[in-house]
Amino acid sequence: ITKIGPRKGDNAPMAVIEVLTEKDN
């Protein structure tokens, strides 16, 4: 999950969004 975001700082919020998107798919 943490590898999704390009930046380690803004990586946490982006990871959460990616997880929600994956669950919808």
C-alpha positions in Angstrom: 0.0 0.0 0.0 2.8 2.4 0.9 4.5 1.7 -2.4 1.6 3.2 -4.4 2.5 6.8 -3.5 5.5 8.3 -5.3 6.3 10.5 -2.2 6.8 9.1 1.2 5.2 12.2 2.8 1.9 12.3 0.8 2.1 8.5 0.5 -0.3 7.8 3.4 -3.4 9.6 2.1 -2.8 8.4 -1.4 -2.5 4.8 -0.2 -5.9 5.0 1.6 -7.5 6.3 -1.6 -5.9 3.5 -3.7 -7.2 0.9 -1.3 -10.7 2.2 -1.4 -10.5 2.2 -5.2 -9.3 -1.3 -5.3 -12.1 -2.5 -3.1 -14.6 -0.8 -5.4 -13.1 -2.7 -8.4 
